[in-house]
Amino acid sequence: MGSRAGDHLLNVNGLGISLDRRESGASINFISHAHTDHIASARSGNILASDETSLLLGAYKIKPKKLEERKDWIRLLDAGHMLGSKQLFASDYDSGIDYVYTGDFQMQKSAIAKQIQIRKADVAIIDSTYPRPEFRFDDREEVEAAMDIWIKQKLKRGIVLFGSYPMGKSQELISIMNGFGITPVVTPRIAEISAMHNSLGARLDFLSRSMDIERTEETLAENFVGIVEAGKLREAAAAISAAHSKRVYTASATGFAKLYRMGTDVQFPLSDHADFWQSVDYLNAVSPSFVLTYGGAQEAFAANLAKVGFKAMPFSEFRQDSLKTIEAQWHSARRL
Ligand SMILES: [Zn+2]
């Protein structure tokens, strides 16, 4: 594809900024949040990230070397996705262009993350996790109400086991369960990351116990709700069912439940991302002249955003110069 060093950097005030990726030639490595698909640059130095993200990187045994001085033309805005998740807002002095980059974001207030902050910008660079208009998530309140009813019904008959991503989603599940009056039992890995969240001000009430040993007075005498890593759900459910001689009801809670069968007894479409229409709401509020789509599905997302009236093109096709050249690039990209 003939890509040169620096092609995938955002250049502002003469400095190349990498956006959740490891790129050669980057002067600043921005990490929007502590999910593994966003932290490739975490060992590179000159890291720009929130204090929460820096601490949570400790879960992967990474102690990031942060940028020595914070630039006064950069601001980090809350992204609403998980604890410490941020957008990058950067103002270029010469051109007067304000850029905002989202990483993963969410418009609805989640149980753990701060509500998203929105600022107007000339160019919005937006994550493409849910690029198609068919993706529409339900209100979180509705999903949580359904979870409450289902969990309490199943607890009368057996054990409830959620398979979940250990960083972010598991803590949100703990918080939601706590709201139902339930203290869930979690694996040591999820407990470790949850304790980090508590050290950052979250108030998560959970137990860390072996779930797959025979019950005794000291262990888990009653039916309980467990949370394990998603990849270990099937195996854990079988072991727990055998140890307790009880039925284990399995559950997943992810936005992908709208797209795929998760193989669990029930799947709740609880997402920490904006769906397509929430992305449109976000862009309407940011009110950019141009939208650059970012990530795996950037072509599809740009095409679909163009259909609803945005000047949108994939970030990978974008050659940064001035707004006038972005206009020209957008017209040529659109003809494709
Ligand atoms: Zn994420």
Residues whose N, C-alpha, C, O or C-beta is under 5 A from the ligand:
A	BS01	ZN	H35 D104
